[in-house]
Amino acid sequence: MDKNKKNSLIIVVVILLVFVFAYLGYDQLSKNGPNTSYAPQININEEKISSLEQESKSISQSTTNSDNNTESQNSDTQQVAANDDNGEAEVSNIMPDIPLTLINGEETTFWKLAELGKPVVINSFASWCPPCKQEMPEFIEASEEYKGRVTFIFFDSFDGERETKEALDAFAKEYFNDDTICVIDPGYISYLFKSNSLPTTILLNKKGEPVNGFQGMIQKETLVNAIEQLLSE
């Protein structure tokens, strides 16, 4: 073997080794990496909520041909804080009854999907997000295991460009089952909980208060432990 061929072979082997070690390193980090937990608080500004509501209506109109009006919000289950003198968002301890659009175009509200007296797991994801794809099967498994005791609601981070209805439908077909609750999110989760991370997971207790949260991918064991803690309260 001449010198040039030998050098070329060495380069190819080195490149292959780099890819193998990079893959193994990523796989190990995704399995054993630290979960980024935080204490979520709900920030509410009526003007911003109204703006997101209009976006939600626009999304609904673009995903269905029906002319249904957005359902009225239930004042018994929502707790929306008024703007202060400076127009800044105040903090509420109860998840507001925000208007939502299901992926089939049906309009509803948060507290028509959830149920007071039952913990709620909110998962914010996008179809193009690799960590979202990696953790989704375990979230779906957990939603089946805790069916009837915990409500899981999946919020798709929808922008109409990088995340499209077609991409979401394909994702839903691959990962969701018939009972999965998924809504198209124009930005509620990132605004309400001040999180720009995908995925983001928020856990609400039986009163509808956010008590735990995770930014980034989490393992099923971590999710189950957090849910069990909620159920024991």
C-alpha positions in Angstrom: 0.0 0.0 0.0 1.5 3.3 -1.0 1.8 6.2 1.4 -1.1 8.3 0.0 -3.6 5.4 0.3 -2.4 4.6 3.8 -2.8 8.2 4.8 -6.3 8.3 3.3 -7.3 5.2 5.1 -6.1 6.6 8.4 -8.1 9.8 7.8 -11.3 7.8 7.1 -10.8 5.7 10.2 -10.3 8.8 12.4 -13.4 10.4 11.0 -15.5 7.3 11.7 -14.2 7.1 15.2 -15.1 10.7 15.8 -18.6 10.1 14.7 -18.9 7.0 16.8 -17.7 8.7 20.0 -19.8 11.7 19.3 -22.9 9.6 19.0 -22.1 7.5 22.1 -21.5 10.7 24.0 -24.8 12.3 23.0 -26.6 9.1 23.8 -25.1 8.9 27.2 -25.8 12.6 28.0 -29.4 12.2 26.9 -29.9 9.3 29.2 -27.9 10.5 32.2 -27.8 14.2 31.8 -29.1 16.4 34.7 -32.7 17.4 34.6 -33.1 21.1 34.6 -35.9 21.7 37.1 -37.4 25.0 38.1 -40.3 26.4 40.1 -42.7 27.7 37.5 -44.9 30.7 38.2 -47.8 31.9 36.0 -47.4 35.4 34.7 -50.5 37.0 33.3 -51.0 40.3 31.4 -54.5 40.7 30.1 -53.3 42.5 26.9 -50.8 39.7 26.1 -53.4 37.0 26.8 -55.9 38.8 24.5 -53.3 38.9 21.8 -52.5 35.2 22.1 -56.3 34.5 22.1 -56.6 36.3 18.7 -53.7 34.2 17.4 -55.4 31.0 18.7 -58.6 32.0 16.9 -56.6 32.6 13.7 -55.0 29.2 14.0 -58.4 27.6 14.5 -59.8 29.3 11.4 -56.8 28.1 9.4 -57.2 24.4 10.5 -60.9 24.0 10.1 -63.7 25.2 7.8 -66.2 25.6 10.6 -67.3 29.0 11.9 -67.6 28.0 15.6 -67.0 30.8 18.0 -64.4 30.5 20.8 -66.1 29.1 23.9 -66.6 31.5 26.8 -64.2 31.1 29.7 -65.4 29.7 33.0 -65.0 32.3 35.7 -65.2 29.6 38.4 -62.0 27.9 37.4 -59.9 30.8 36.1 -58.0 33.4 38.0 -56.7 36.1 35.7 -54.8 39.0 37.4 -55.5 42.5 36.3 -52.8 44.8 34.9 -51.0 47.0 37.4 -50.5 50.7 36.9 -47.3 50.1 34.9 -48.9 47.5 32.6 -46.6 44.8 33.9 -47.7 41.2 34.3 -48.8 40.1 37.7 -48.5 36.5 39.1 -51.4 34.3 39.6 -51.2 30.9 41.3 -54.0 29.3 39.2 -53.7 28.2 35.6 -56.1 30.5 33.7 -58.8 29.1 31.5 -57.1 30.1 28.2 -58.8 29.4 24.9 -57.3 26.5 23.1 -57.5 24.8 19.6 -57.2 21.1 19.4 -55.2 19.7 16.5 -58.4 18.8 14.7 -59.5 22.5 14.7 -62.0 22.2 17.6 -62.1 25.2 19.9 -62.1 24.6 23.7 -60.5 26.0 26.9 -57.9 24.7 29.3 -60.4 23.8 32.0 -62.7 21.9 29.6 -59.7 19.7 28.8 -58.4 19.5 32.4 -60.3 18.8 35.5 -60.0 20.5 38.9 -59.2 17.9 41.6 -56.9 16.0 39.2 -53.2 16.8 38.7 -52.2 18.0 35.2 -49.0 17.4 33.2 -48.3 20.0 30.5 -45.7 19.2 27.9 -44.6 21.8 25.4 -43.0 20.3 22.3 -42.4 20.7 18.6 -42.3 18.1 15.9 -38.8 19.2 14.7 -37.3 19.1 18.2 -35.1 15.9 18.7 -35.3 15.8 22.6 -39.1 16.2 22.2 -39.2 13.2 20.0 -36.9 11.2 22.3 -39.0 11.7 25.4 -42.5 11.6 23.8 -42.9 7.8 23.8 -42.3 7.7 27.6 -44.7 10.6 28.1 -47.4 8.7 26.2 -46.7 5.6 28.2 -47.1 7.6 31.4 -50.3 9.2 30.2 -51.7 5.7 29.7 -50.5 4.4 33.1 -52.0 7.4 34.9 -55.2 7.5 32.8 -58.1 8.7 35.0 -55.9 10.0 37.7 -53.7 12.6 35.9 -54.5 14.7 32.8 -51.8 15.1 30.2 -52.1 18.0 27.8 -49.5 18.4 25.0 -48.9 21.9 23.7 -47.4 22.1 20.2 -45.3 25.2 19.7 -46.9 26.3 16.5 -45.5 29.1 14.3 -46.9 28.1 10.9 -43.4 28.1 9.4 -40.9 25.8 11.0 -43.8 24.0 12.7 -46.7 23.4 10.3 -50.0 21.7 10.5 -48.7 19.0 8.1 -45.6 18.4 10.3 -47.8 18.2 13.4 -50.2 15.8 11.9 -47.4 13.5 10.8 -45.9 13.7 14.3 -49.2 12.9 15.9 -49.7 9.9 13.7 -46.3 8.5 14.7 -46.4 9.2 18.5 -49.9 9.8 19.8 -52.8 7.5 20.5 -56.5 8.0 20.3 -56.7 9.4 23.8 -53.8 11.9 23.5 -54.9 15.5 24.1 -52.8 17.9 21.9 -53.4 21.6 21.3 -51.9 24.1 18.9 -50.0 26.6 21.0 -49.5 30.2 19.7 -47.2 31.0 22.6 -49.1 30.5 25.8 -46.6 28.2 27.5 -43.5 30.3 26.7 -45.3 33.4 27.9 -47.2 32.1 31.0 -44.2 30.2 32.4 -41.4 32.3 31.0 -39.7 29.3 29.3 -38.2 29.3 25.8 -36.9 25.8 26.1 -38.3 22.8 24.1 -39.4 20.5 25.6 -40.8 22.1 28.7 -42.8 20.2 31.3 -45.1 21.8 33.8 -46.9 20.0 36.6 -50.1 21.4 38.2 -51.5 20.1 41.5 -55.1 19.3 42.1 -55.9 22.9 42.7 -54.5 24.0 39.3 -51.3 25.5 40.8 -47.9 25.0 39.1 -45.7 23.2 41.6 -43.0 21.7 39.5 -41.4 22.1 36.1 -38.6 20.9 33.9 -36.8 22.6 31.0 -35.4 20.2 28.5 -35.8 16.5 28.1 -36.5 14.4 31.3 -36.5 10.7 31.9 -39.7 8.8 32.7 -38.4 8.0 36.2 -38.2 11.7 36.9 -41.7 12.3 35.5 -43.2 9.4 37.5 -41.6 10.6 40.7 -43.0 14.1 40.2 -46.4 12.7 39.5 -46.4 10.4 42.5 -45.5 13.3 44.7 -48.5 15.3 43.3 -50.9 12.3 43.9 -49.7 11.9 47.5 -50.5 15.5 48.4 
